[in-house]
C-alpha cells in the first residue's frame, strides 16, 4: 500500500467508505472541469481517491478477512493476460 493506515479502518463500514470513494472521485471530476485547468488540483484529488480506495481495501481486510494481496495478484494477472501492461 502507498499510505499509512487511516483511523477510519476500524470503525467505518465498507458501504460508507464506498460513498467516500464516490465523493472523492466526484471532487476529481470537478477539479478537471475547472476552467483554470489546474492539473495539479486534479492530481491532488486523484491521490485522495487512491487514499480512499486503500482505506476500503484495508476495511475489507480487517473487517471481512479479505486477503487483498491475493486479490491484487489476481487482478494483476487478469490485466496482464489482457495485455494492459507494457512488457519490459
Buried (B, 14 or more C-beta within 10 A) or exposed (E): BEEEEBEBBEEBEBEEBBEBBEEBBEBBEEBBEEEEEEEEBBEEBBBBBBBBBBBBBBBBBEBEEBEBEEEEEEEEEEEEEEEEEEEE
